[in-house]
Amino acid sequence: MLELLWLLLPVAAASGWIAARRINKENNKPCFDVSSDYFKGLNFLLNEQPDKAIEVFLRMAEVNKDTAETHLALGSLFRRRGEVDRAIRIHQNLIARPTLSPQQRTHSMFELAEDYMRAGLLDRAEHLFQELIEFNAMVPNALTHLMDIYQQEQDWEKAIEICHRYDQETGNNSGEVIAQYYCELAEKALQAGDKQAFTNFIKQAFEHDKGCVRASLLQADKEMNEAHYDQAIHSYQQILNQDVEYFPKIAGSLKECCEQTGKEKEMSAMLDGVLDRYGGITPVLYRAQELLSEDEGKAVEFMIDQLRHKPSVRGLQWLVELNLAKSVGRTRDNLTILRDLINTLLENKPVYECQHCGFSGKSMHWQCPSCKQWNTIKPIKGVVAE
């Protein structure tokens, strides 16, 4: 409520100023009683009755080119409060006025389009943003909102078209985002069984972003599902070169492919490379499991040494499980309690986090559900995480 009152104060001041200027030139008398209208609205405002204050100020500020900014401010305020219907009415009323300047009219159209987006009326918003582009008004902002609309509608072809137009207008390079759009199309093609379209979309993704991890992952998973294990290994290795932070995402599949082709030594060599470059616990767990099949003492010594440098609850979990299997009596009971505590600690911990806004969860998303940024979610690293 306090924030709303502060937001309304400039509106009240503007309304009072406009009212004071409305003088009848013939008899030099005010067209309305400032004390009974302006101060009535101000009184409502000071008594924390913003709705009544808004109604008074709206009555005072009849729509014309001098008061348009006041109405635009009020409409924006309504939208921020979640009163989208009122915002729509104000902005529609503004657009209908013939006295507005071209700049005020396009501003009103843009605000109305944002109202429609907030209300979920995407088709109406799309139409207005397209009109603004045709008028060559507020083009970059209109294109940005159109990209958002097409993303919500999952119309990836139109999103690609608008993204290219946005780059032409602004000089930006949206290659990484366009690559994600092509990956979306590739997933659809794969689901439809159209392998040729899938291949073409993956190629387009790489043309726009050579480092597109998602495109490599889609290709690798497809090859693995088709039992083309050597090709899959190559694609998984490509991911490690593109961004080693995704190792936990591919570790299980990469290991399976190496086992299917008898390339366990190649897996060991890749683990060595990842251990040098990656700070999480997953490659440590895989290496410890490899050593366990050869020499349990070496495996335990390796894990303990690693935990000294990078403490990890999941590493401790590995040690507890190993000792629990060969323990009896009171020792086993104590280790069971410790194991259950560790499992409880890890059970509800998020696995992935957005590097842009901090959103976290257990599932991998290529577009953050919170901030809508692409390719910003990575595995979490830390004592009780990766």
N, C-alpha and C positions, 0 to 999 in steps of 0.2 A: 504493500500500500504506500509506504513512504517513497519508494522508487517512482511509483506512478504519479504521486504529487509533484515530485521534482520535475518529471517529464512534462507535466501540464503547466508548470509555471511559465515557460517560454510561450506556450500557446495563449495563456491568459494575457501576458504582456503584449503579444502581437495583436490580439483581439482588441485590447484597450487602446492601442496606438491607432489601429484602423478605425475604431469607433470615434476617436477624438478628431480624426481628419475628415470625417463625414459631416461637413458643415454646409448648411444651405446657403449658397452664395448670395441668394436674393435678400434674405432677411438676417443673415449672419447668426442663425440659431442652429443648435445641434439637431440632427435628424432623430435622435433618440436621447433618452435621459441616461447619461453615463452613470450617475450615482445609483440608479435603480436597476440597471442591467449589468454593467461591468462589475460593480462592487457586489452585486448579488452573486454573480458567478465566482468572484474571488472569495466571498464568504463561504460558499459551498466547498471550494477548494481547501481553504484553511480548516474547515470542519470535517475534513476527510470524507467528503461526499463527491467523489470525482465524476460519477455518472451525471449528477445534476449539473455540475459545473460544465461538463462537456456540452450538454444540451443548451445551456445559456450561451456559451461561446459560439456554438454553431449558429444560433439564431442571430447573434450580433454580426457574424462575419458572413454576409451574403456572398455567394460565389461570383467572383470577377477576377480579373488578372491581378488585382492588388491583394486579394485574399486567398488565392489558390495555394500558396505555400502553407498557409495555416491549415487548410483542409487536407493537404497532403500529409502534413505532420500528424493531424488527428487520425487519418486513415492508417498511417503506419503504426501509430500507437494502438489502435484497435487490433490490428493484426498481431502485434507483439503480445497483446493481452489474450489472444486466442479468440477474439470476437470478429471472426472473419466475415460474417454476414454484414456487419456494420461497416467494416472496411470496404467491402465490395460496393455497398450502396454509395458511400462517399466518393469513391473513385469513378464509379459509373456516372454519378451526377456531375463530376468535374468534366469528364470527357464530353458530356452532352452540351456543355456551355460553349457558345460560339465566340465568347470574348477572350478565351485563353490564347496565349501566344503559342507558336509551334513547339517551343521548348517545353512549356508547361503541359501541353497536350501529350507529347511523347513521354514525359515524366509520369503523367497520370496513367497512361497506357501500361508503362512498365510496372508501376505499383499495382495496378489491377491484375496484371498477369501474375505477379507474385502472390496476390490474394488467392487467385484461382489455384495456384500450385499448393498453397497452404491448405486449401479446401479439398484438394485431391481432384480438381477439375482439370486434368492435364491436357485434354484436347482443347479447351478454351485458352489455357495458358499458352499452349503451343501456337495457336493461331495468332495471338497477340504478339508473341516474340517474333514470329515470322513477318508480321506486318512491320514491326520496328526495323527489322533487317532490310526489308524492301524500302523503307523510308530513309535508310542509312542513318538511323538514330540509335545510339546506345548499343552499337553492334556487338562489341566484345562481351558485354554483360548479357545480352540477349542470347548469344551463341552459347555462353556458359550454362545458362538455364536450360537451353534446348538439349545440351549434352546430358544434363541431369534428368530431364524428362525421358529421353530415349534410353538412358540407363535403367530408369525405373520400369519402363515398358519392355526392356530387353530387346529393343529394336537396334541391334548392333550395327547393321548396315548404315542406318541413318546416323547413328552416333559416330561412325567412322567418317562419314561425309562432313558432318558438322565440325568434327575435330580438325580435319584438314582445312576447312574454311576459317576456323579460329586461328590456326597457325599462320595462315595467309594474312589475316587482319592484324595480328599482334607480333608476328616475327618469332613466336615461341616454337619450341619443338616438343610435340606431344607424342613422340614415337613410342615411349614406354606404355602410355595409356592405350594408344591404338593397337599395340601388340596384344594387350589384354583383351580388347574387343575381338580381335581375330582368334584368340584362344577360346573365347566364349563360343564363337561360331564353329571352331574346330570340335569342341565338346558336343555341340548339337549334331554336327555331321557324323561324329563317331556313334552317337546314340541312334542315329538314323541308318547306320550301316553304310554310309557313303564315304568309302576310304579315299577316293580321289579328291573329294572336296576337303576332307580332313587334311590330306597332304598339302593341298594348295593353301589352306588357311594357316597351317603351321609355317609354311614357307613365307607367307606374308608377315606373320608375327616376327620371324627372325629378320626379315628385311627392315622392319621398323625398330627392332630392338634385338641386337645380336646377343645380348646378355639375358634374354627372357627365360628365366628359370621355368616358368610355367609351361612354355612351349616345349622345352626339353623334357619336362616331367610327363607331359601328355604323350609325347613321342615314345619315351622309355616305357611307360606303363602299357601302351598299345603293343609295343614289340614284345614285352614280357608276356602279356596275355595271349599273344599269338605264338609263344614259345620260340621267339627269335632272340635267344638269350644273349648271344654275342653282341648284336646290335643294341639290345637294351643296356648291356654293361657300358658300351660306348656312350650312350645318351646319359646314363647316370654319372659317368666320369665327367661328362661335359658340365653337368650341374655343379659338381664339386669345383670345377674351374670357374664357373660363373659366380657362384656364391656358396661358400662352404658352410654358411649358417644353416642351410637346408639339409645338412647331413642327417639329422634325426628323422626327417621326413622320408628319406630314401634308403636308410641303412638296412632295413629288413628286406626290402625288395632286391637291393644290390647283393646282399649276402646269398639270397636264394638263387639268383642268376649265376653267381660264381660257383655255387655248389652244383647246380644243374650242368655246368660246363666243365667241372673239375678244375676250376681256377681259384682254389682256396688260397694259394700263394699270392695270386694277384690281389685278392681281397686283403690279405695281410699287408701287402705293400701299400695299398690305398689307405688302410688304417694308420700306418706309420705317417703318411703324408698329412692325414687329417689331424692326428694327434698334435702335430707341430703347429697347425694353423687354427685349430678350433678349441675354444675354451670350455665347452660343455662336457658332460659326463658320458654321453652316449658312446663315443668311440672308445673310451676307457672301459666301459662295460663289455663291449664286443672284443676288445683285446684281452681282457681278463678271462673271458669265456674261452677264447682260443687257447690261452696258456693253461687253462684248467684241464683241457683234454691231454696236455702233454705232461705237466708237472704242477700239482696243486700248490706246492710250496712257493713256486715262482709266481703263480697267479695271485696268491694272497699277498706276497711281498710287493708285487707290482701295484695292486690295488691300494695297499696301505701307503706306499710311496706317493701315488697319485693324490690320495686324499689329503696328504700333508700339504700339497701345493694348492689344491682346489677342493676344499671340503664340500661334500655332497651327501645329502640324505639318501639318495638313490644308491650311491656307492656303499654307504653303510648298510643299506638294505641287502645288497648283494653279499656282503660279508656275514650278516646275520643269517641269511638263508643257507649259506654254505655251512656254517657251523651248526645250525639247527638240525640239519640232516644227519649229523653224526653225534649228537648230544643225547644224554639220558638224564633222568632224575631231575634234581633241582635246577641244574644248569639249563636243561631243555625248557623247563617251566619259565625260567627267567628270560631266556631268549625268545620264547613264544610271546611273552608280554611285550618285550621290546619290538618284536616284529609287528605285532598288532598296533602298537603305538605309531610306528613308522608308517604303516599302511593307512592309518587314520589321518596322519599328518599330510600324506600325499594325495589322499582320495579326492578332495575337493579343490586341489590347487590347479589354477589355470596353466595351460601348456604353452599357449601362444599369446603374444602381446603386440599391439600396434605401436610402431616406432614413432608415429605422428601424434596420436592422441592418448595413448595409454590404455585403450580398450583391451581387455584380456578375456580369454575363454579357452575351452578345451578343443575346439574345432578350428581347423585351418581355413581361413578365408583369404581369397586373393584381393577382394575389395573389403575394406574395413566396414563392418555394419554400423559403426558409430560415426566416423568422420568422412566415410565414403572415399577415402584415398585408396589408390591401387598399389598393390605390391609393397605394403608397409608392415605387414604382419609377419613376425619371425618367432621361432621358438624362444622361450624364456630361459635365460641362464642364471644360475645362482645356487645357493646352498640347498634350497628345497625345490629346485626346478631342474631344468636341463643341465 
